[in-house]
Amino acid sequence: MERQLQSIVGCEIARRTDAGHTRFAEYMASKTVSHLNDAVENFQSVLEQCPVGHPDRGAALTNLAWSRLEGYIHKDLQDIDSSTCLFRDALASRPHGHPDHPLSVYHLTEALNWRYDYQRTTADICESVQIYRELLPLCPEGTYLRSIAVGGNGVDYVISECNDLPIGTSDEGIQLRRVVLELCPPGHQHRPRALDNLGWVLCIHFERSGDIDDIDESIQLRREAVSLCPEGHPDRVTYLINLAVSLSNYRFSHQGKSEDLNEAISLLKEALRLCPVGHKSRDTSLDNLGGALINHFKQRGDINDINRAISLYREALVLRPPGHYRRDTTLNNLALALYTRYNNLDASDDLNEAIDLYRESLRLKQHDHPERHRTLRNLSAALCSRFTQTPKNEDVEEAIALGQESLTALPSLHPDRHFSYMRLREAYLSRYRVQHNPADLSLAVENFRLASRHPTQGFPERIQEAIDWTVAAERHNHASAQEAYKMFFELLDRHLATRSSIVARREAAAAFRRANALPVDAASCAVRCDSLREAIELVEQGRGQQWSLASRLRTPLEDLKMTHPKLADTFSELSKHISDAQGHAVGADRTAADRAAIEYRRLTEQWDAAVAEIRNVQGFSRFLLPPSYEDLQVAARHGPVIILVSSKYSCSAVIVPKSGEPHHVPFPSLALADLEMLKVNFARAIRHASLMGPKEPRKDLVVLLRRIWDEIMLPIVNVLLHDLKVKARSRIWLCPTAAFTSIPLHAAHPCRTKADRSGRELCLEDIYICSYTPTLSALIRARQTMKMRATPSFVAIGQSQPGAGQGTVLATVDSELELVHTLVPPNTKFTSLSGEEATQAGALEALRCNTWVHLACHGKQDPEQPYNSRFAMRDKPLTLLDIMQNDAPQAEFAFLSACHTAVGDEETPDEVIHLAAGLQFSGFKSVIGTLWVVDDDVAKHVVEAFYTRLFKGLEEEGGMMDCTKAASALNHATYTVKNKVPLEQRIVFIHIGV
């Protein structure tokens, strides 16, 4: 009976299904609504006979859904929601693995697409694109379902509609763009648009998160979009501009890399070329190129850039007349360009026009306009400038109100809050300078603090704010000055750590024009506050950043390995990976450079995490942190270190003794300008002496050395002898800064007889054995690595005939190498490298494989690019960068018989970037360098006297060569040859290191 019933029901289902299809076909042919109603009635009846679990329920749901959907499409039925629900139920009845599952997935997308087409509900098209992501892998190539799914009414429709959706920056919005891009494989017509849209979403997301990964990915996506649209493609201009925006407005603004700005300008110039007068995108091209040129002007200072930017904006404004939806943006940008020019040329007409333009731009912006906060703060800055020019109280009051309004318009982590804080502190500071209300100064300092600490703004802007903070605090004698200096050093250190090469770090530091004096200014500030320990810490942190960032990858880990070997190995491995990656993020291929930069940042994030883990280990809480005074005092274990501070605020010395507190030695009669003049006079006197005969008296030089003694070194010697009880003939180390680095402090000499006529007064080198050190940390590192002593091997490298363009023939080089060979103990392995063998690669290998080196050749310090300072070799120069990258931990001693090997770089906060310091960094513990030009004819006398003294008695005593005796040997040598060698050639040599 039951089987008969099932058979009857089955026949009824089949009959009503066939009837439904017949009537539906008639409807599709005639569009007679009664036929549609009959079809729907039949399909509804079938569905009622197919309960959940029935094998035909999926088909019944689908038939009913299709009939209702077609009625809706042809406007014969009003309800599409029921069709969508029916398709969802059909899909639920056909799970993964069901032969009709792909077809049901497709049917649901059709319903969603039609509902979106009529109702424009964003959720429908977003769901549809997610479903297509699942559907396409289920549709093999060549199948009918594949052909309809990828057609114009299928996935292409969904992609096109999603590309036209407003840009959403939520996680869901970003994911939607990623799915759309996934549906546009290479070769797909919509891929460029999908790439660009995802790029935009990431840019806007970056504005709220400050995550640089967003911008890096945006640039990668937009590079591909540009590459897919060759010249002649209708969308090339759009994608050129958008890539330039990602590079200039976002990454350059956040990181300050000049190559990003230069590339953006190149792209925008091409875009403008493709937009002749009358082109629909010309106004956009003009506007964006103007913005990039403003940034270029701020970086380079070329007035042509800002004038060109103003011209471009004026043309763009004509193309955006009143009523144009982007007129407010161009008004703001033109005002910014005029205000920027005013700040540099002080043209009041520019300032007043900028204020009027800002006001007009602000009137056109609704209160919820996403860029309103920018115009508010820009107008605030312009009014503040006018207040300083013509103090009208209403200007500064309005400036403060506008700054506060711009701040309230932004969420707490928006990167632009930094600029609002900056404008507020400008206004408060301006009002303080006129009205002298201490509360305004306090408010200004608080906004300095907030701006420099704002976590989502890029380092360049925050660093510049910290620099401005130090200037304001010093000018107004505010107690926050030391905090400002510390903030600057912290931010600069973090900024430089993002650069993947030594040269890039130096360039990044040099970009901050007023920063080169901050280490000594910070030390001076601490000295004036009687914080001598802090003065030492600050000058060390500031002057040693280039070296410390490079050397942190070579940190000895013996103590950590004993307690946590796995963690030590992880740190070592990551350090090696970072070291290997350095320099890869540069080059002509910008896409490859971007990928390398992203990889470098990923490695540094892992490295930072490893460092944080190490600092959690007991006893390692200060691992790789800036050293404390106690850490630095280790440098004075074998003799005091004298730090000479030359700042525009004060000049003095701070002595670091073996134990106890540091000692301050003021130079009351010495200002920075005096030191600068002393430096100039020394250079002149040295040049003059080089033209004199060997026996002629060096009167100018004697006068200058006497002044060094009387005004600088004598006060220091008095403290050493009488306060610190440092015995005569002890070793001392000089650590000069800024102008002091170009003055031969070791040669200070009274050059007169004693008052009682009993003989001449003693000079500095009669009393103490002087060495130099670039930083205290450098001296400490050199001593630490002395533990790894290897069997001595000596190489003498000479190049008398350098390659083209590297210098003239040096006639005495070969004889100098022969002389050195005769002086080296015979039981020491000795190698000579000269002539054709003395190439760049050969010299590097010799430096790596030997513990002692004598180098005789041309030396050249490059003041513009100090890492290009070099020794002349047969084929090409051996540069400071080559030397720094040449790890030689077993190396001990180097004698640099070449010119300018210990003269530093004046453009960065670290003035100690020179050849001798580079050799010390690479592993040499003790180095003899030179301050100026060496006369080869007389240098051999110093060389002979030096090695004779250094190796005296070794053969008889069977002792090892000892590089720690080099300073004493040089002291003795210069005294021994005083009747053979002119004064300027005796004092040209200095000792650096242990």
HELIX and SHEET records of a PDB file:
HELIX    1   1 GLU A    2  SER A   30  1                                  29    
HELIX    2   2 VAL A   33  GLU A   48  1                                  16    
HELIX    3   3 ARG A   57  ILE A   73  1                                  17    
HELIX    4   4 ASP A   81  SER A   93  1                                  13    
HELIX    5   5 HIS A  101  GLN A  119  1                                  19    
HELIX    6   6 THR A  122  LEU A  135  1                                  14    
HELIX    7   7 LEU A  136  LEU A  138  5                                   3    
HELIX    8   8 TYR A  144  ALA A  149  1                                   6    
HELIX    9   9 VAL A  155  ASN A  163  1                                   9    
HELIX   10  10 ASP A  171  GLU A  182  1                                  12    
HELIX   11  11 ARG A  191  SER A  209  1                                  19    
HELIX   12  12 ILE A  212  SER A  227  1                                  16    
HELIX   13  13 ARG A  236  VAL A  245  1                                  10    
HELIX   14  14 SER A  246  PHE A  252  3                                   7    
HELIX   15  15 SER A  253  GLN A  255  1                                   3    
HELIX   16  16 SER A  258  ARG A  273  1                                  16    
HELIX   17  17 ARG A  282  ARG A  300  1                                  19    
HELIX   18  18 ILE A  303  LEU A  319  1                                  17    
HELIX   19  19 ARG A  327  LEU A  345  1                                  19    
HELIX   20  20 SER A  348  LEU A  364  1                                  17    
HELIX   21  21 ARG A  372  GLN A  389  1                                  18    
HELIX   22  22 ASN A  393  THR A  408  1                                  16    
HELIX   23  23 ARG A  417  GLN A  435  1                                  19    
HELIX   24  24 PRO A  438  ARG A  453  1                                  16    
HELIX   25  25 PHE A  459  ARG A  475  1                                  17    
HELIX   26  26 ALA A  481  ALA A  497  1                                  17    
HELIX   27  27 ILE A  502  ALA A  510  1                                   9    
HELIX   28  28 ALA A  515  ALA A  517  5                                   3    
HELIX   29  29 LEU A  518  ARG A  528  1                                  11    
HELIX   30  30 LEU A  532  ARG A  543  1                                  12    
HELIX   31  31 GLN A  545  SER A  551  1                                   7    
HELIX   32  32 ARG A  552  ARG A  554  5                                   3    
HELIX   33  33 GLU A  558  THR A  563  1                                   6    
HELIX   34  34 PRO A  565  ALA A  581  1                                  17    
HELIX   35  35 ARG A  590  ARG A  615  1                                  26    
HELIX   36  36 TYR A  629  GLN A  633  1                                   5    
HELIX   37  37 VAL A  634  ALA A  636  5                                   3    
HELIX   38  38 LEU A  672  SER A  690  1                                  19    
HELIX   39  39 LYS A  699  ILE A  708  1                                  10    
HELIX   40  40 TRP A  709  MET A  713  3                                   5    
HELIX   41  41 LEU A  714  ASN A  718  1                                   5    
HELIX   42  42 VAL A  719  ASP A  723  3                                   5    
HELIX   43  43 ALA A  738  SER A  742  5                                   5    
HELIX   44  44 LEU A  745  ALA A  747  5                                   3    
HELIX   45  45 LEU A  764  ILE A  767  1                                   4    
HELIX   46  46 LEU A  776  GLN A  784  1                                   9    
HELIX   47  47 THR A  785  LYS A  787  5                                   3    
HELIX   48  48 VAL A  813  LEU A  823  1                                  11    
HELIX   49  49 GLY A  835  GLU A  837  5                                   3    
HELIX   50  50 GLN A  840  CYS A  849  1                                  10    
HELIX   51  51 PRO A  866  ASN A  868  5                                   3    
HELIX   52  52 LEU A  880  MET A  884  1                                   5    
HELIX   53  53 LEU A  915  SER A  922  1                                   8    
HELIX   54  54 ASP A  936  LEU A  950  1                                  15    
HELIX   55  55 LEU A  954  GLU A  957  1                                   4    
HELIX   56  56 CYS A  963  LYS A  965  5                                   3    
HELIX   57  57 ALA A  966  THR A  976  1                                  11    
HELIX   58  58 LEU A  983  ARG A  986  1                                   4    
SHEET    1   A 5 HIS A 663  PRO A 666  0                                        
SHEET    2   A 5 CYS A 651  VAL A 656 -1                                        
SHEET    3   A 5 VAL A 641  SER A 646 -1                                        
SHEET    4   A 5 ARG A 731  PRO A 736  1                                        
SHEET    5   A 5 ILE A 769  TYR A 772  1                                        
SHEET    1   B 6 LYS A 829  LEU A 833  0                                        
SHEET    2   B 6 SER A 793  GLY A 798  1                                        
SHEET    3   B 6 TRP A 852  ALA A 856  1                                        
SHEET    4   B 6 PHE A 893  SER A 897  1                                        
SHEET    5   B 6 SER A 926  THR A 930  1                                        
SHEET    6   B 6 PHE A 989  GLY A 993 -1                                        
SHEET    1   C 3 GLY A 859  LYS A 860  0                                        
SHEET    2   C 3 ARG A 870  PHE A 871 -1                                        
SHEET    3   C 3 LEU A 878  THR A 879 -1                                        
END                                                                             
